[in-house]
Amino acid sequence: MRFFYILILLIFFNCQENKTNNQPVIAIHGGAGIILKGDLSVEKEKLIREKLDEAISHGYEILKSSGSSTDAIVETIKILEDSPLFNAGRGAVFTSQGTIEHDASIMNGEDLNAGASTGTMHIKNPITLAHSIMTNSEHVFLSREGAEEFGKLENLEMVEQEYFFTDFRLNQLKKEQNSSSKFGTVGCVAMDKNGNLAAGTSTGGMTNKKWGRIGDSPIIGAGTYANNKTCAISCTGSGEYFMRSVVAYDVSALMEYKNKSLKEAVSHVIHKKLPSIGGDGGLIAIDKNGNIEMAFNTPGMYRASIDKNGKKNIAIYFE
């Protein structure tokens, strides 16, 4: 009998050790679109690569220090939101009324808990609001004034609209440029040492958007999804089409119900299903085994990853 109890204890501790024996994995994107070599100045490309490197390195350090995947998501995206280089947070695009409105979402693959917000104008880091909604409210999705009121109750940092204004985005509004600048998003997917997956997405939406338009980024299942059974996904691109295709969840569903690999599921959705209805863009994904996919059907996507072997990859163009 004593041997039996010792055996049970050994099995228990072995399971606990295996549970925390996963190698952390992380991937980020800074938007997809018509991004061609030569379009970016040498200096701007350097700045973008450096910021992607800073963000993903910070997130990876959190994961290596046994931080949770959701913590890594929030802190990584905050770095991208604070940069004027991306269409999120400080660098978000203008609406047709000359204001800036933010959308964000986050999802925990362990328990399928999620939080999202849309149309906020004064929350400095929208991803922190999405995280607070997920962890400290009974709701999943809050909008506009109500979302900001909740943010105040959570003591989140608030700023005036002017904080988000940049000359680059104002010029985009005036020129009403094509799709290469009308949409863009930042996102992060991660797997922590416990094997828990998470995904987060943050955006300013489309340049010149009207009538309170909402894209896919704050919609769970369209722009963001995470499930420990399958994968974590964050999308970027033409939101109207990502919503119609429920892209993020579709990848997970193909894996769960059709037994497709992450690579097969992502390829089908991004390169077949989405283009068939006129959609363009991309996504980043990590499956439950720590495999990474960063796929897009546009000329470029700002992206970076650190795989389960600790190898870092930073890229912009189709390579």
N, C-alpha and C positions, 0 to 999 in steps of 0.2 A: 504493500500500500504506500509506504514511504517513497519507494521508487516511482510509483505512479504520480504522486504529487510533484516530485522533482521534475519529472518529464513534462508535466503540464506547465510548470513554471518556466522551464527552458523554452517550450514552444511559445509561451506568452511573450517572454522577453525577446525572442527571435523575431516575432511578428512586430513588436514595437520598434525594434531596430530597423527592420525592413521598411516600416512605414515612414521612417525619417531618413531613409537612405537614398532618396531620389536626388539626382543632380538637378540644380535649378536651371531653368530655361526661360528666356525672355525674347520678345520681338516687339518692335515698334514700327509705326508708319507715320509719315507726315503729310499724307495726301497723294493722290494719283491724278494724272491728267496728261496734257500734251506738254511733256517735259523732255525737250530734245537737247542733245549736246550742242553747245554753242549758244543756246538761248540764255543760259545763266552766265553771268560774268565769272571770271576766275575767283574773284574775291567773294562773291555771294555763294558760289558752290562750296568754297572752303568754309564759310560760316555755317552753312547748312550741315555739312558733314561733321563739323566740330560740335554742333548742338545735338545732332543725333547721337554722336559718340558720348557726349556728356550725359544725356538722358538715359541711354541704355546702360551705361557703366554704373550710374547711380542706382538704377533699379536692380541690377545684377548684384551689387554689393549688399543691398537689403536682403535679397534672396539668400545669398551666401551666408549672411549673418542670422539665418533661420527666421527672417521676416516672412510674413504671409504673402501670398500672391496678390491679395487685394491691396495690402500696404504698398507693395512694389508698384502696382498699377497706378495708384494715386500719386505717389511721389515722382514717378517717371513722367506722367502726363503733366504734372504741375510745371516741370521744367520746360516742356514744349508750350504750355499755355502762357508762360511768362516771357516767351520769346516772340518778337514781332515777325519772325520768319515764317510762321505757320498760321493757317486759318483756324485759329482757336485762341481763346483768351485774349491776350493783348494784341495779337495780330489778326483778329477776326475781321471779316469783310463787312461792308456797310449794307444796310437794307435800303430800299427805295426811298425811305423817309430820312435817310442820313443818320440813322441810329445803328447801334451794334447790339445784336441779340445772340445769346449763346445756348447751345444744346449740349447735353452730356449724359452718359449712362455708364453703369458698371454692373457686372454680374459675377457672382461667386459660384463656381462650378461644384463646390462641395454640397451645398444645400439648395442651389438654384435661387438663392435670394438675389434681389436686384434693386437698383435704384436709378431714377432718371429724372431729368429736368429739361424744360424747354422755355425759350423766350426770356431768359433772365438778362438783365442789363447792368447789374451792379455787383454781382458776385465775382470777386477777383479770380478765383479758380473754380470754374464750374464742376470739375471732377470731384472736388471736395464736397460740393452740395449733393451730387449724385450718391456719393459714398455715405453721407449723413442720412439721406433719405432711406438708403438700403439698411443702415444699421440702427437708426434711431427713430424711425417712423413706422406706422402701420400701413403705409402706402408704398407703391412702387414708382409712380410717375406724378410729378407736380409741375405746374406751369406758371409762368409769368409772376404776377404779384404774389400769389400764394406761395410759390417756390421761394421767392426772395424773403417773404415773411418768415418762412421756416428757417431759411438761412440765417436770419437775424437771431432767431431763437437759439440756433446752434452756435452763435458767436463766430460765424464765418466772416472772413475779411471782406468788407464792402469797399467799393471805389466809385468815383464819379465816372460818367461815360467817357470823359476826355482821356482817361487813363488808357482806353483801348484804341484811341484814334491814331492812325499812322498815315503819312502822306501817300505811301505806296497804295494802301487800300482805298484811300479817297480818290486817287487817280483812276483806279480800276472802276470805281463806281461811275465816275464822269465819262469814262470811255466805253462803259458797258461792254467789256471785252468778252471774248468767246468762252467756251467751256473750260479752257485751260485755267481760267482764273475765277470762274463762277462758282466752282465748288472745291472743296478740300477739307481735310479733316486730320486730326491726330488720333492715334490709338495705341494701345498696348495690350499684349497678351502675355501671360506668365504661368509657369508651373513652379511651385515652391518645393522645399525639401520633403514635405508631407505628401507630395503628389497632387496637391489641390490646384486646380486650374482657375483662372479668372481672366476677365476681359474688360476693357474700358475704352470709351470713345468720347471725344470732345470736338466741337466744331462751332464755327460762326455761320455755317450754312452757305447759301448762294449769294453772290454779289447781286444787289438790286432786288432781293426777294421782297415779295409783296404779301399783303393780307394775312400776316401772321403765319406764313409758310413754315412747316415743320418737315424736316427730312428724315432720313433713316437713322441717323446717329443716336438719337435718344430712345429709339424704339427697340425694345428687347425682342430679339429674333430677327430683326431686319438689319440693323447696323452692329449689334453687339449680342453675343451669346456665349455661355460657358456651361459645360456639363462634364463632370469628372468621368462619366461613362464614355465620352467621345472626345471633345475638343473645346478649345476657346478660340473665339473669332472676333476680330474687329475689322469693320469695312470702311471703305472710302470711295467716293465716286458720285455718280448721278443718282441721288437719293430716291427720286421718284421710282426708278426702276428697281433699286435694291429693296424698297418697300413692297413693290408688287411681287417680287420673287422671294420675299422673306429669306434673303440670301444667307444670313448668318445661321439661322436655324436649319435651313435646307441642307447645308453642309453637314451639320450634326445628324440630321435625320437620315441622310444617305449612309452615314457611317453606322448608325444604330439599327436601322431597319433593312438596309440593303447590304450590310457588311462590307462596304467599300472602305478602302484605306483613305487616310486624310488626303493624300496626293490625288487619288482618283476622284474623290468627292469635290475637292476644290477645283480641279481641272474641269469637271463637268459643269459646275455652276458658273465659274468665271469665264470659261472659254466657249461654252456651248449655250447654256440656258440664258444667261444674262444678255449676250449679244443678240440672241434670237428675237428679243423684244426691243432691241435698240439701246441697251444699257452698257455703260462703260465705267471702268474703275478697277478696284482691286481689293484685296484683303490680306491680313496676316493671320496665321493660325498655328496653334500648337495642339497636338493630340495627347492622349493620356500616357503615351510612351515617350513623350518629349520630342517627337519629330516636329520639325518646323516647315511650314509652307508660306511663301510670300508671293502671291500670284496677282497678275494684273493684265488687262487687255488694252491698256493705253501705252503710249511710248515710254512712260516713266512712272515711278512711284518712289518717293522718299522713304527709305526703309533701313532698318538695322536689326541685327539679331545676335544673340550669344547662345550657342547650342549646348547640349549636355556634356560636351567635351571641353567647354570653355572657349570655343573658337568664335571670334567676333567677326561679323560681316557688316559692312556699311556700303550702301549702294543707292544710286539715284535713277540711272537709266536702265533700259532693257539690256540685260547682259546674258 
